[in-house]
Amino acid sequence: MPPIETLIAFAAATAVFAYMPGPAMLYAAAQTFARGRRAGFMAALGIHLGCYAHVLATAFGLSALLALVPVAFTVIKVLGAAYLVWLGLRMILQKADGETSEAAAPKSVRRAFAESVMVEVLNPKAALFFLAFLPQFVDAGAALPVWQQLLILGTIVNFAFSSADIAVVLTASAVMRRLGRGGWGERLTRIAGGSLLVGLGVKLATDKS
């Protein structure tokens, strides 16, 4: 077991990173604005499950390929950015169909989940984050092998991030209730959600890191 000082540092750093406003929070908010609270929760679940791809990749050394092969990083980044922009434009341009109500169509909720898994998997920065963050708290002399420690630490971090995403979904849902359902309120929240996704896609594509 790592020293208590290491565990405290890990817990503090995880909390800071989890609740620091970032792309995952904005994405969860965008899905909530565009499709409602249920879709927002499913988006948070999709991000959570998609994130395990990066945790597993870090544990088994695959994420290091993104750092060692810049072309692979760039390709994944461009694909992820294009996907976000496409999702955002589709949200903005779609006709009002009541999908943002609490009784959101099951198809819309399932779509939010599937899209969120794909968005997270195609986020190379998440892979690099886990690659840089988790090894700092691994104890090479522990009874558990390094890869198992990375899996455990990654799972804890992932749950912390998901708790922040859920908080954002609840906040966005409260804002939607204040704006009202249907009419201009629904249109406004859908445009806001789509614009957030387009902005995230553009930022991902133009970020030099």
Secondary structure, DSSP 8 states (H G I E B T S, - for coil): ---HHHHHHHHHHHHHHHHS--HHHHHHHHHHHHH-HHHHHHHHHHHHHHHHHHHHHHHTT-THHHHH-HHHHHHHHHHHHHHHHHHHHHHHHS---STTSTT--HHHHHHHHHHHHHHHHT-HHHHHHHHHHGGGG--TTSSS-HHHHHHHHHHHHHHHHHHHHHHHHHHHHHHHHHH-SSHHHHHHHHHHHHHHHHHHHHHHHH---
